[in-house]
Amino acid sequence: MKQKRLIDDTSTVTVMIKIYCKGNHGVEELCDECFELAEYAKQRVKNCKFGDKKPVCAKCTVHCYKPEMREKIKNVMRYSGPRMYKHPVMLLKHVKDKIIY
């Protein structure tokens, strides 16, 4: 279960960063800045101390992102969240996780 949940979280954040990058930087592939953020986010998810009980980041009591990266990911979430309708399965899983965890 833990592995699946972490893979889902990593996939979701990567898709959200791609949506943000395309909309704000006008590129299909990730620009260097967004690639760096995606790699950083993957490491944060991979090393989450809560494991399979990991809450969605907005509900987490431990903020493991450096302040600069935290601000960047918040901007990504604000922009990409309303545009996740293009990925309904990911969106539903995220909403479910937000309720459960």
Secondary structure, 3 states (H helix, E strand, C coil): CHHHHHHHHHHHHHHHHHHHHHHHHCCCCCCHHHHHHHHHHHHHHHCCCCHHHCCCHHHCCCCCCCHHHHHHHHHHHHHHHHHHHHCHHHHHHHHHHHHHC
